[in-house]
Amino acid sequence: MAKKATEKKPLKLVPLGDRVVLKRDEAEAQTAGGIVLPDSAKDKPQRGRIIAIGNGYVKRDGSRAPLAVKEGDKVIFNSYSGEEIKVDDENYLLLRESDILCTF
């Protein structure tokens, strides 16, 4: 019998309010000068791609303001912001929209 190819299931994380889920970019393995970095010397990148967004924050009048970012945006965020979570052997970062510095 032939085995079926395993398909990746869509991400089931749904952030609430003004939170976003993103996938952090991989750390550079080599410096610009050509020096190969060991795993212990690599810094965690402050860049990533947004995977899921919340439904916005609640304004004083009770209405919801939509987020300025959307799924698929590449962003730069604060170094020590958010919570790292692991789902199905994948690492994600859950943070507030206010921790995002810019999109590119």
C-alpha positions in Angstrom: 0.0 0.0 0.0 1.2 3.5 -0.8 1.4 5.9 2.1 -0.4 9.2 2.0 1.7 12.3 2.0 1.4 14.1 5.3 -0.2 17.5 4.9 0.5 20.4 7.3 -2.6 21.4 9.1 -3.5 25.1 9.2 -2.5 27.0 12.4 -5.3 26.8 14.9 -4.1 29.7 17.0 -6.5 32.6 17.2 -5.1 35.6 19.1 -7.5 37.8 21.0 -7.8 41.6 21.0 -4.7 43.4 19.8 -2.4 40.4 19.9 -0.6 38.8 16.9 1.1 35.5 16.3 4.2 35.5 14.3 6.9 33.1 13.1 10.4 34.4 13.9 13.0 34.5 11.1 15.9 32.1 11.4 19.1 33.3 13.0 22.1 34.1 10.7 24.6 31.3 10.7 27.4 33.5 9.4 28.5 37.1 10.0 28.9 39.6 7.2 32.7 39.1 7.4 32.3 35.3 6.9 32.7 34.1 10.4 30.6 31.0 11.1 28.6 31.4 14.4 27.9 28.5 16.7 24.3 28.0 18.0 25.3 29.5 21.4 26.5 32.8 19.9 23.5 33.4 17.6 21.1 36.2 18.6 17.4 35.7 18.2 16.3 37.8 15.2 13.9 40.7 15.8 12.2 40.0 12.5 9.3 37.7 11.6 6.2 37.1 9.5 2.7 37.5 10.9 0.8 34.3 10.9 -2.5 35.4 12.6 -4.0 38.6 14.0 -6.6 39.3 16.7 -9.9 41.2 16.1 -8.5 44.6 17.3 -8.5 46.5 20.6 -11.6 47.9 22.3 -11.9 51.7 22.2 -13.5 53.7 25.1 -16.9 53.8 23.3 -17.0 50.0 23.1 -16.3 49.7 19.4 -13.3 47.7 18.0 -10.4 49.4 16.2 -8.8 47.1 13.6 -5.1 46.3 13.7 -2.7 48.2 11.4 -0.9 44.9 10.4 -2.3 42.0 8.5 -1.4 38.3 8.0 1.7 37.8 5.9 3.3 41.2 6.8 7.0 41.1 7.6 7.7 43.0 10.8 10.4 44.1 13.2 9.6 44.0 16.9 11.1 44.7 20.3 13.8 42.3 21.5 12.3 41.0 24.7 8.6 41.3 23.9 6.0 38.6 23.6 5.7 35.0 24.7 7.3 32.1 22.9 4.8 29.3 22.3 5.3 25.9 20.7 2.5 24.3 18.6 3.0 21.0 16.7 6.8 21.2 17.0 6.8 24.8 15.6 7.9 27.8 17.6 5.8 31.0 17.4 5.8 34.3 19.2 2.6 35.9 20.6 2.8 39.6 21.2 0.8 42.8 21.3 0.6 45.0 18.2 2.2 47.8 20.2 5.4 45.7 20.4 5.8 45.9 16.6 8.1 48.6 15.5 7.6 48.6 11.8 6.6 46.6 8.7 8.8 46.0 5.6 
